[in-house]
Amino acid sequence: MPLTQLEHYLVLTDDIDATRDFYCNALGMRMGPRPPLDFSGYWVYLGEVPCIHIADWQSYRAHSQTTGIAISTRAAGTGPLDHIAFNAVDYAAVKARLKAHGVEAAENLVAGVGLRQLFLSDPNGVKIEINIAAEATRG
């Protein structure tokens, strides 16, 4: 069966509210419906897609133990996961939004293709890459 798209990724955290606020406020995503699951968390949407699931470490661990599904272990950084990338438009607006929420971002320009990149971390140390193509860059 061929894969068709990335559906979501799950961020395990000790502070689900700070993590939710980061994705909603700093990155401009929105909260959306979440089914009644047996652990604490939120679903954060990009457009109509619930692309980021946020779960409390402790309640998710307990849920995983009762279902027999293995849980990720805590590791320095984010373990084998290096970063999650998003595409965006309006470089200046993205930078201004991050600054307004106190989020520091490293900048990178990919020479020859006019791609501007911002690298930042969520409250749990998950590295986020934001790509803004030259034709989508206004500032």
Beta strands, then each sheet from edge to edge (+ up, - down):
strand 1: 9-13
strand 2: 30-31
strand 3: 41-46
strand 4: 49-56
strand 5: 83-88
strand 6: 106-110
strand 7: 115-121
strand 8: 127-132
sheet 1: 1+ 4+ 3- 2+
sheet 2: 5+ 8+ 7- 6+
end
